[in-house]
Amino acid sequence: MPIARWALKILIGHLIIDASENKLASSLRRLTKRGDQLNINLLGEAVLGDEEADRRLAGSPSVDREG
């Protein structure tokens, strides 16, 4: 893993969770069980580009999509 990617993962890895259907529910349960309050933002087109953002949104589990 390149050093910059490794450093970024160390610095902000605890702020990002996997939104895939098989991992999101367990991550949300674990966080809310500890009493953490959550502000969930999906990466959007500004970061990913329109096509990739649409692909990820279509594959995401149902979440409140107020924008």
Backbone as CSV, one residue per row, in Angstrom:
resi,resn,N_x,N_y,N_z,CA_x,CA_y,CA_z,C_x,C_y,C_z
1,MET,0.857,-1.169,0.000,0.000,0.000,0.000,0.906,1.235,0.000
2,PRO,0.724,2.156,-0.928,1.551,3.359,-0.937,1.448,4.110,0.391
3,ILE,2.508,4.776,0.772,2.590,5.436,2.073,1.489,6.481,2.279
4,ALA,1.149,7.248,1.246,0.106,8.271,1.396,-1.254,7.630,1.679
5,ARG,-1.546,6.542,1.001,-2.821,5.848,1.221,-2.872,5.259,2.631
6,TRP,-1.769,4.680,3.057,-1.671,4.115,4.402,-1.885,5.210,5.457
7,ALA,-1.215,6.356,5.278,-1.338,7.456,6.240,-2.775,7.978,6.293
8,LEU,-3.401,8.110,5.146,-4.785,8.582,5.098,-5.716,7.604,5.813
9,LYS,-5.500,6.324,5.596,-6.326,5.310,6.263,-6.172,5.398,7.775
10,ILE,-4.962,5.614,8.253,-4.707,5.751,9.685,-5.411,6.997,10.239
11,LEU,-5.357,8.100,9.499,-5.915,9.368,9.982,-7.437,9.417,9.973
12,ILE,-8.069,8.859,8.939,-9.528,9.010,8.826,-10.286,7.702,8.687
13,GLY,-9.610,6.585,8.772,-10.262,5.292,8.592,-11.407,5.053,9.550
14,HIS,-11.322,5.594,10.753,-12.388,5.399,11.739,-13.625,6.231,11.434
15,LEU,-13.530,7.153,10.477,-14.660,8.016,10.122,-15.471,7.479,8.955
16,ILE,-14.978,6.452,8.292,-15.599,5.941,7.079,-15.979,4.482,7.283
17,ILE,-17.216,4.133,6.897,-17.625,2.725,6.982,-18.058,2.239,5.607
18,ASP,-17.975,0.957,5.413,-18.362,0.313,4.166,-19.884,0.327,4.063
19,ALA,-20.416,0.852,2.965,-21.865,0.951,2.782,-22.447,-0.242,2.046
20,SER,-21.644,-1.269,1.805,-22.204,-2.444,1.139,-23.233,-3.092,2.065
21,GLU,-24.223,-3.717,1.460,-25.365,-4.221,2.227,-24.968,-5.190,3.332
22,ASN,-23.973,-6.011,3.092,-23.600,-7.015,4.095,-22.775,-6.436,5.243
23,LYS,-22.292,-5.210,5.136,-21.480,-4.622,6.198,-22.124,-3.410,6.876
24,LEU,-22.977,-2.687,6.162,-23.533,-1.449,6.697,-24.368,-1.677,7.954
25,ALA,-25.270,-2.624,7.932,-26.165,-2.843,9.073,-25.384,-3.162,10.343
26,SER,-24.389,-4.033,10.240,-23.617,-4.384,11.443,-22.798,-3.196,11.947
27,SER,-22.269,-2.400,11.041,-21.508,-1.217,11.458,-22.408,-0.207,12.162
28,LEU,-23.605,0.005,11.612,-24.535,0.951,12.229,-24.998,0.465,13.597
29,ARG,-25.255,-0.837,13.719,-25.638,-1.389,15.025,-24.523,-1.187,16.049
30,ARG,-23.303,-1.485,15.660,-22.169,-1.347,16.574,-22.002,0.108,17.028
31,LEU,-22.109,1.043,16.112,-21.922,2.453,16.450,-23.041,2.988,17.333
32,THR,-24.283,2.660,17.000,-25.393,3.184,17.798,-25.468,2.503,19.153
33,LYS,-25.022,1.261,19.249,-24.995,0.563,20.537,-24.067,1.279,21.522
34,ARG,-22.983,1.839,21.006,-22.036,2.578,21.847,-22.576,3.959,22.209
35,GLY,-23.688,4.349,21.593,-24.276,5.653,21.879,-23.801,6.757,20.949
36,ASP,-23.033,6.394,19.930,-22.575,7.404,18.979,-23.749,7.953,18.177
37,GLN,-23.714,9.243,17.896,-24.698,9.852,17.007,-24.082,9.881,15.625
38,LEU,-24.874,9.583,14.625,-24.342,9.426,13.281,-24.831,10.512,12.341
39,ASN,-23.957,10.949,11.468,-24.285,11.826,10.359,-23.776,11.095,9.120
40,ILE,-24.684,10.523,8.361,-24.297,9.664,7.247,-24.366,10.444,5.942
41,ASN,-23.261,10.447,5.238,-23.179,11.074,3.924,-22.566,10.081,2.957
42,LEU,-23.268,9.802,1.876,-22.703,8.950,0.838,-21.790,9.808,-0.026
43,LEU,-20.681,9.220,-0.479,-19.833,9.947,-1.412,-20.638,10.207,-2.666
44,GLY,-20.604,11.427,-3.145,-21.411,11.784,-4.301,-20.587,12.116,-5.516
45,GLU,-21.264,12.686,-6.491,-20.643,12.928,-7.782,-19.467,13.906,-7.732
46,ALA,-19.437,14.779,-6.738,-18.309,15.709,-6.638,-17.008,14.958,-6.370
47,VAL,-17.100,13.831,-5.697,-15.921,13.033,-5.377,-15.717,11.922,-6.386
48,LEU,-16.804,11.266,-6.768,-16.710,10.051,-7.578,-16.937,10.247,-9.065
49,GLY,-17.590,11.309,-9.452,-18.050,11.477,-10.831,-19.479,10.956,-10.928
50,ASP,-20.237,11.482,-11.865,-21.665,11.146,-11.994,-21.917,9.657,-12.173
51,GLU,-21.204,9.024,-13.078,-21.453,7.616,-13.381,-21.179,6.717,-12.178
52,GLU,-20.051,6.917,-11.518,-19.705,6.091,-10.357,-20.658,6.365,-9.189
53,ALA,-21.043,7.620,-8.972,-21.986,7.947,-7.898,-23.332,7.262,-8.140
54,ASP,-23.811,7.296,-9.371,-25.076,6.635,-9.698,-24.979,5.129,-9.491
55,ARG,-23.859,4.529,-9.895,-23.669,3.089,-9.740,-23.675,2.701,-8.265
56,ARG,-22.977,3.465,-7.440,-22.924,3.149,-6.011,-24.267,3.368,-5.339
57,LEU,-24.969,4.435,-5.701,-26.280,4.691,-5.114,-27.245,3.568,-5.450
58,ALA,-27.218,3.100,-6.679,-28.105,2.010,-7.080,-27.798,0.730,-6.305
59,GLY,-26.559,0.534,-5.917,-26.171,-0.670,-5.198,-26.202,-0.544,-3.693
60,SER,-26.560,0.636,-3.183,-26.589,0.851,-1.736,-27.883,0.338,-1.135
61,PRO,-27.812,-0.130,0.107,-29.060,-0.496,0.778,-29.926,0.748,0.962
62,SER,-31.167,0.535,1.259,-32.070,1.672,1.435,-31.607,2.534,2.604
63,VAL,-31.368,3.790,2.303,-31.040,4.783,3.319,-31.894,6.009,3.031
64,ASP,-32.029,6.853,4.016,-32.785,8.080,3.836,-32.001,8.955,2.858
65,ARG,-32.570,9.240,1.721,-31.840,9.948,0.672,-32.283,11.397,0.554
66,GLU,-32.549,12.039,1.684,-32.873,13.458,1.659,-31.621,14.215,1.290
67,GLY,-31.778,15.209,0.479,-30.577,15.872,0.053,-30.665,17.321,0.112
